[in-house]
Amino acid sequence: MPVISVPHAYNEDDLYVDLRSILGHSLFLKCEGFNFAGSIKLKAAIEMVEAAEREGVLTPESILVESSSGNLGVALSMIAASKGYRFLCVTDSRGNLSTRMMMEALGSQVHMIAGQEANGGYLGARIEYVRALCASDDRYVWLSQYTNPSNWKAHHRKTAPEIARQFPRLDVLFVGAGTTGTLMGCARYFREWHRPVRIVAVDSVGSVSFGGPPGRRMIPGLGMSMRPPLLDESFVDEVIRVEEADTIRMCHRLARRGFLFGGSTGTVVSGATDWLAQNDAGELTAVAIGPDLGERYLDTIYQANWLQDLYGAEVLDSNEVTARSWAPSPTPPARWGRRLDLKSGDHKGGHRPQVQERKTR
């Protein structure tokens, strides 16, 4: 049995869900949320912190600071608490309340940016705040997940070899694109591998990572409001962009089968499902990386009022809603006190990837 003394020592590396019975296509989902940080961001967080320690950048007097929409902030909060560092996470109003509360429970400070920078949106404003903070006090150490090579090296060293070990005949890999650390680490690894693997990046509509106009994005995780500095498109074969409404529908579709996943995972699975349907993928071995679980999205993706306010009442079909409405009977039997009634139940480098736009149904 695993016995650990620090929280970041545990991570379930080899759990996959066969989604064929749900999606109608063969797709293995690598579940990366089973660790004490609850997401794949734990790998990058450990790699960046330990690299800074080896280089002497981090000292007992240091204050870690990072811009994060949520998951990396939680991972750094956990590691900082374990190692005795102070940590300040700079986030914005799109982040989930439960995520902010979790960081604060772990002893971190959270600063929320209210406004947007003219060209970089909320992300640009967050980064400007972090830069100003570091310039004002040399105790602040910014790991910079957006530019730090340890971000992608974590997945080159861990995530991709884990997949290769379990799927030696892998044909296609679907990876969500945020900072592109996971994408670049896996893509670089499989470019060096013994057989070609098609790398399909999954991005959000409204993200400018692979070009195109910016747009509203309310689900934190994937997508960027500026080009990711870590991104090298020559390692990517295709890009699929997913509408947030389709992310929501996929999350609810999976939840109806008992799998409560987060928004990033819903986006990746939605994009992968669309690609498989269009590419006659019957005999292909396909894997998608699921970065997160769904508990942190209970007040957003899985909350009816939030969905209706932002996406309209028709964002979900009636048979897609996972939340059931319960109400007490007007005349409950005495022996129960109250009764509840159910109301509702071969690729080479040197090219740009092909980009596909997804349309909301």
TORDRENNU-383446 format. One record per residue (C-alpha): y, z, x. Coordinates in steps of 0.2 Angstrom, whole numbers, plus 5000, padded with zeros to 4 digits. Layout:
BEGIN
YZX ...
***
This chain:
BEGIN
500050005000 501849975006 502750125012 504550105017 505950225023 507450105020 507749995004 507949835013 506249845021 505349785005 505349614997 504049524987 503849364996 502449274988 502649284969 502649124960 502649084941 501748924935 502948854922 501848714916 501348794899 503248824896 504048664902 502648544900 502848494919 501948564934 503248674942 503048834953 504448954952 504649064968 505349224961 506549304974 507149454963 505849584967 506749694980 507949834978 509449724978 508749614964 509049444972 508749314986 510349374993 509549515002 508849405015 510549335020 511349505019 510049585031 510149435043 512049435044 512249625046 510949635059 511649495069 513349585068 512549735075 511749645089 513349565094 514249735094 515449675080 514849825068 515249995074 515150165065 517050155061 516849975054 517149945036 516149795029 517149675018 516449525009 516949404995 515549394982 515249354964 513949484963 512249474971 512749474989 513849614985 512449714978 511349674993 512749725005 513049884995 511249934997 511149905016 512849985019 512250145010 510650145020 511450115037 512950225034 514350095033 515750085021 515849925011 517249835000 516749694989 518049574983 517549494967 518349424952 518349434933 516849314930 515649444938 514549544928 515049714923 513349784927 513449714945 515049794948 514449964942 512849944953 513949924968 515050074964 513450174961 512850134978 514550204985 515450034988 517249994983 517549844972 519149754971 519349624957 520549474960 521449434944 522349274948 521749104955 522349014971 523048844967 521748734976 520248854978 520148944961 519549124961 518549094977 520149044986 521049194980 519649304985 519549235003 521449245005 521349435000 519949465013 520949375027 522449475023 521449635023 520649595040 522349555048 523049715042 521749835049 520449785063 519149905056 518749775043 517349665047 517149515037 515349435038 515949275029 514349215020 515249045017 515349005036 514049125044 512549035052 511449185049 511549145030 510548985032 509549055047 508849185036 508049055024 507448945039 506549095046 505949175030 506049075014 505548905019 504048965029 503449075015 503448915003 502548805017 501248935019 500748935000 501048754997 500548645012 500548485001 502348514995 503148364988 504848414981 505848574982 507248624970 508548734978 510148804969 511748764979 513048904980 513648944998 512148825002 511348955014 509648945005 509848755003 510248725021 508948845028 507548765018 508148585020 508248605039 506548685040 505648555030 506548415039 505548475055 503948495045 502348395047 502548295031 504148235021 504748355007 506048294995 507548414994 508448414977 509948524976 510448594959 512248624956 513348674941 514448554932 516248604937 515748644955 516548534969 515248564982 514648384982 516248314976 516948274958 518248364948 518348554947 517948624930 517748794921 516248894927 515949064919 514149104925 514249174943 513049124956 512848944959 514348814962 515948824973 517748784970 517848714987 516648624999 515448745007 515748745025 513848765028 513348615019 512648455028 512248325015 511148225027 509848355024 509848335005 509048194995 509748214978 510948324968 510748374950 512248454941 511848564926 512948614912 513148794909 512548774891 510948704898 510748854909 510948964895 509648874884 508448874899 508649064901 508349094883 506848974883 506049074897 506449244889 505549194873 503949184884 504349354892 505149294908 506949374909 507849274923 509649264929 510849124927 510549054944 508749044941 509048964924 510148834932 508848784945 507448774932 508448674920 508848544934 507048544940 506448514922 507648364920 507148284937 505248304933 505448224916 506348074924 505248044939 503448034933 503048184943 501248214936 500348224953 501848304963 501748474970 503448544965 504248714969 505948784963 506748944971 507249074958 508649174965 508849314953 508149414938 509049434921 509449614919 511249594926 511549454913 511149564897 513049574893 513349384896 512049254895 510949364884 512349434873 512749344857 514649374856 514949324874 514049164871 514949124855 516649164862 516449054877 515248914871 515348914852 514048964839 512948814842 512648844860 510848904855 509748824842 509148954830 507348954837 508148984855 508949144852 508049284860 508949434853 508349494836 509449574823 508749734816 509449834801 508949994792 508149974775 509250044761 507850144754 506850204769 505150294766 505250474767 503850494780 504650374792 506450434789 507050254792 506150084792 506749934802 506749764795 506649604806 508049494801 507849344814 506649334822 504747995015 506548055018 507648025033 509348095038 511048015039 511347985021 512248055006 511148124992 511048044975 512048144962 511448154944 512548214930 511748314916 512448304899 512448444887 511348424872 
***
